[in-house]
């Protein structure tokens, strides 16, 4: 089963959920999750909670406990917030390169599904008739404690955007496209190193080439230890074939570590 996770306390999440139910044939079934109605279409469920999703560690185990289902993939339909209030459609995997500030555990990474995130990026970019930014975000916030692949797909970055009907439609269509196609892809998977939070170079490369990014460690999280880079590779659901470095957007210690680790592991080193 594929899971689309939503929460009642998030306007963007409820916007996306409504568009999924209206546009894609989801039907309410006689099951509850966290005391909320469950909706089903084929092998996909929409679940709803009453709490902030970034703090929902062990969600996969809770789904097994309540529904007796082990998810194959969890897509969190969510809002994105920023002080700049940048209108944006974003995707990323969760985790913390160092101390946890917004959910998850310290030095802990969720399992990335790079093909799903790349497809989300491509589809949002294709459908984007709003003139908004479409991008990856670096790995950040929780939940980090999940034993199945997951990703966030978000509407940003203020209430005006969260409730935008067209944004809800774009993300609903994107989510269904990802679910229908992520297992059919054959992209080259890379760990991303460097750049800002909105990963401009990684976003451009993913839109223009066959590279699909797993975890992205932005410059503000550097230095990143060898242990964490190895963990990023381990916590990727697909084979990692490259380490990509935004060279000018990385601190010296981390970019040299990335280069030596690529040589040690026998994966391609891409310096941009």
FIBABA-433445 format. One line per field, with one value per residue (C-alpha): x, z negated, y negated; residue number from 0. Coordinates in pm, 1 decimal, decimal comma. Layout:
u	[X;...]
w	[Z;...]
v	[Y;...]
n	[NUM;...]
END
This chain:
u	[0,0;106,7;13,5;-68,5;-38,4;-231,6;-311,3;-614,1;-400,6;-235,4;-430,0;-217,3;-252,9;-632,6;-632,0;-437,0;-650,9;-970,0;-833,5;-729,4;-1077,1;-1256,1;-1034,9;-902,1;-1183,2;-1084,7;-1369,3;-1424,2;-1392,0;-1512,5;-1177,9;-1031,9;-677,0;-610,3;-991,3;-1019,9;-1186,2;-963,4;-998,0;-892,1;-825,4;-671,8;-356,7;-338,1;-479,3;-522,9;-469,6;-526,1;-387,3;-455,0;-94,2;203,4;339,3;701,8;681,2;519,7;817,7;740,5;436,8;492,9;469,1;155,2;-3,7;79,7;-63,8;-390,2;-452,2;-241,3;-71,5;299,4;336,5;556,9;587,2;463,3;402,0;341,7;115,3;215,7;262,6;602,2;669,9;938,0;998,9;1038,2;690,7;824,0;544,1;683,1;614,4;878,8;985,2;1238,4;1321,5;1340,7;1612,0;1865,6;2232,5;2305,3;2087,0;1712,8;1516,9;1187,8;1109,8;1303,5;1619,8;1968,5;2194,6;1915,0;1787,7;1465,5;1482,0;1490,7;1315,7;1505,2;1297,4;977,8;1122,4;1257,2;922,0;753,7;993,7;941,0;562,2;531,1;752,9;543,0;212,4;332,0;122,3;135,7;481,2;596,1;937,6;964,8;1254,5;1406,5;1469,4;1766,4;1710,4;1559,9;1306,7;1127,4;1007,2;1342,0;1239,9;1069,2;1164,7;993,2;1075,1;904,2;902,2;732,3;555,8;469,0;290,1;478,5;511,5;222,0;-150,5;-229,3;-49,1;-157,9;-524,1;-467,3;-698,2;-463,3;-169,2;-381,3;-470,6;-106,6;10,6;-276,7;-195,5;176,0;123,3;-82,9;171,3;450,2;257,1;174,9;526,7;807,9;870,5;908,2;1203,9;1574,8;1746,8;2105,2;2087,5;2316,8;2371,3;2377,8;2635,3;2630,8;2426,7;2144,0;1832,5;1638,9;1914,5;1917,0;2195,3;2057,2;1713,3;1844,9;2051,4;1755,6;1527,7;1784,4;1942,2;1883,0;2025,3;1786,9;1885,0;1856,2;1958,6;2095,4;2337,1;2329,9;2622,9;2466,2;2486,0;2858,5;3088,2;2917,6;3092,2;3188,4;2951,4;2658,2;2745,6;2760,4;2428,5;2276,6;2383,0;2258,5;1926,5;1846,8;1600,1;1779,2;2142,6;2353,4;2578,2;2721,2;2813,6;2735,7;2902,8;2806,2;3175,1;3149,5;2848,5;3033,9;3282,9;3631,2;3639,2;3308,5;3375,9;3714,4;3550,9;3287,9;3557,2;3761,6;3450,6;3343,4;3686,5;3673,3;3326,9;3389,1;3098,2;3105,5;3217,7;3039,1;3181,3;2966,4]
w	[0,0;76,1;-186,5;-137,1;-479,4;-570,3;-886,6;-996,9;-1138,4;-805,6;-553,7;-258,8;-358,2;-371,1;-38,6;128,3;-38,4;90,7;446,1;429,0;318,6;569,2;866,7;833,0;718,7;358,8;156,3;-216,8;-365,2;-695,2;-870,3;-1093,5;-1146,9;-1443,4;-1469,7;-1117,8;-806,0;-565,4;-188,0;64,3;436,0;566,0;358,3;216,1;-109,9;-229,3;-604,6;-830,1;-1172,0;-1420,2;-1489,2;-1313,7;-1075,4;-1127,2;-1480,0;-1375,1;-1417,3;-1377,9;-1164,0;-960,9;-1278,6;-1386,2;-1047,3;-1092,6;-1443,9;-1352,8;-1000,7;-979,1;-666,8;-602,7;-372,2;-62,6;-40,2;-247,9;-79,7;-322,6;-169,7;-358,8;-386,8;-362,3;-573,2;-527,3;-655,9;-296,9;-213,4;120,5;333,2;399,9;473,6;309,0;237,1;0,3;-230,7;-605,6;-865,5;-1068,7;-974,5;-1329,9;-1625,2;-1584,8;-1600,3;-1430,8;-1483,8;-1436,7;-1621,8;-1621,6;-1340,5;-1197,2;-839,4;-696,5;-396,9;-70,3;251,0;511,5;812,9;639,3;551,1;902,6;1057,4;816,5;919,8;1290,7;1265,7;1049,3;1295,5;1590,0;1429,0;1273,6;1439,5;1128,2;1191,0;853,1;766,6;804,0;619,3;398,0;38,4;-154,0;-397,4;-712,2;-996,1;-1107,5;-1107,7;-1081,5;-1240,8;-953,1;-817,7;-481,0;-208,6;-237,0;-100,4;-158,5;122,1;12,3;92,2;-29,0;-193,3;-356,8;-411,6;-80,4;106,8;-122,8;-33,7;335,9;535,2;829,9;604,6;442,7;785,3;898,6;590,9;601,3;963,7;883,3;594,7;806,6;1090,4;847,7;700,5;1046,3;1188,5;931,2;953,4;1333,8;1349,7;1414,3;1298,4;1180,6;806,6;627,7;281,2;297,5;114,1;78,0;182,5;5,9;-153,7;175,2;356,4;676,8;850,5;757,7;874,1;1211,5;1264,6;1180,3;1419,2;1701,7;1670,8;1558,4;1211,5;919,8;575,1;246,4;-69,1;-19,7;-276,3;-239,8;-320,7;-647,1;-775,7;-700,4;-815,3;-758,7;-895,2;-696,1;-917,9;-813,4;-442,1;-467,6;-651,9;-370,8;-120,4;-341,7;-399,9;-29,2;112,1;448,7;537,9;504,7;808,7;756,3;508,0;644,2;495,4;547,3;512,4;446,6;225,3;-5,7;-287,3;-208,4;-464,5;-347,4;25,3;-14,9;-227,8;42,5;309,3;110,6;14,1;379,4;464,3;169,4;262,9;638,0;722,2;964,9;826,6;987,0;917,0;1027,2]
v	[0,0;-354,8;-611,9;-979,8;-1137,2;-1451,3;-1644,7;-1844,4;-2124,8;-2211,6;-2423,3;-2310,2;-1946,7;-1976,8;-2161,6;-1879,3;-1612,4;-1776,0;-1788,7;-1422,1;-1314,3;-1539,9;-1460,8;-1108,2;-883,9;-821,4;-674,9;-672,8;-323,1;-179,7;-221,5;-494,2;-612,7;-840,3;-867,0;-1010,6;-870,7;-676,6;-713,7;-449,4;-417,8;-95,1;-36,4;-388,5;-523,7;-881,1;-895,3;-1194,8;-1275,4;-1554,0;-1652,6;-1808,8;-1545,8;-1649,3;-1505,7;-1175,4;-942,2;-570,0;-653,1;-336,2;-127,2;-313,6;-239,9;129,2;121,6;-52,5;81,0;398,2;259,4;210,4;-92,6;-73,6;-451,6;-744,8;-1081,1;-1365,9;-1632,0;-1942,6;-2315,9;-2480,8;-2788,3;-3053,5;-3404,5;-3523,4;-3385,1;-3262,1;-3110,8;-2763,7;-2398,3;-2181,8;-1825,6;-1673,9;-1386,5;-1434,2;-1401,6;-1594,8;-1636,3;-1747,0;-1849,2;-1811,3;-2135,1;-2044,4;-1678,1;-1358,4;-1260,9;-1409,6;-1282,9;-1069,8;-1041,1;-901,4;-666,0;-862,0;-754,9;-961,7;-857,4;-965,3;-1306,1;-1359,1;-1268,8;-1510,0;-1784,6;-1716,8;-1700,6;-2011,8;-2196,2;-2076,7;-2173,2;-2498,9;-2769,0;-2985,6;-3126,2;-2993,4;-2849,5;-2470,7;-2311,5;-2051,4;-2140,0;-2012,1;-1726,6;-1877,8;-1834,1;-1518,8;-1257,1;-1079,4;-749,0;-569,7;-227,8;-273,9;-530,1;-867,3;-1220,4;-1552,9;-1738,1;-2090,0;-2414,9;-2722,8;-2948,7;-3142,4;-3103,0;-3272,3;-2992,3;-2707,3;-2755,5;-2829,3;-2600,7;-2561,2;-2476,4;-2205,8;-2066,5;-2065,1;-1880,1;-1630,4;-1547,5;-1533,3;-1291,8;-1053,9;-1072,1;-982,8;-691,0;-553,2;-586,7;-592,4;-216,7;-232,0;-470,2;-420,1;-738,3;-778,8;-842,7;-1087,5;-1226,1;-1607,5;-1818,3;-2195,2;-2493,3;-2671,5;-2531,1;-2539,3;-2347,1;-2556,4;-2364,9;-2023,4;-2132,6;-2252,1;-1937,5;-1712,8;-1902,3;-1895,7;-1548,8;-1191,6;-1259,6;-1204,3;-1328,8;-1146,1;-1332,4;-1684,3;-1830,9;-2213,2;-2439,1;-2556,0;-2195,7;-2163,7;-2019,8;-1685,7;-1378,9;-1070,8;-875,0;-1095,6;-1076,9;-698,6;-705,0;-915,3;-649,6;-367,4;-546,4;-561,2;-310,6;-299,6;-234,6;-549,4;-584,8;-933,7;-1202,0;-1548,2;-1856,3;-2219,3;-2307,8;-2680,1;-2618,0;-2380,0;-2416,9;-2285,3;-2006,5;-1861,7;-1883,1;-1712,5;-1442,9;-1389,6;-1354,6;-1103,1;-906,6;-878,3;-737,1;-497,4;-368,5;-360,7;-588,5;-879,8;-1215,1;-1511,9;-1857,7;-2150,4]
n	[0;1;2;3;4;5;6;7;8;9;10;11;12;13;14;15;16;17;18;19;20;21;22;23;24;25;26;27;28;29;30;31;32;33;34;35;36;37;38;39;40;41;42;43;44;45;46;47;48;49;50;51;52;53;54;55;56;57;58;59;60;61;62;63;64;65;66;67;68;69;70;71;72;73;74;75;76;77;78;79;80;81;82;83;84;85;86;87;88;89;90;91;92;93;94;95;96;97;98;99;100;101;102;103;104;105;106;107;108;109;110;111;112;113;114;115;116;117;118;119;120;121;122;123;124;125;126;127;128;129;130;131;132;133;134;135;136;137;138;139;140;141;142;143;144;145;146;147;148;149;150;151;152;153;154;155;156;157;158;159;160;161;162;163;164;165;166;167;168;169;170;171;172;173;174;175;176;177;178;179;180;181;182;183;184;185;186;187;188;189;190;191;192;193;194;195;196;197;198;199;200;201;202;203;204;205;206;207;208;209;210;211;212;213;214;215;216;217;218;219;220;221;222;223;224;225;226;227;228;229;230;231;232;233;234;235;236;237;238;239;240;241;242;243;244;245;246;247;248;249;250;251;252;253;254;255;256;257;258;259;260;261;262;263;264;265;266;267;268;269;270;271]
END
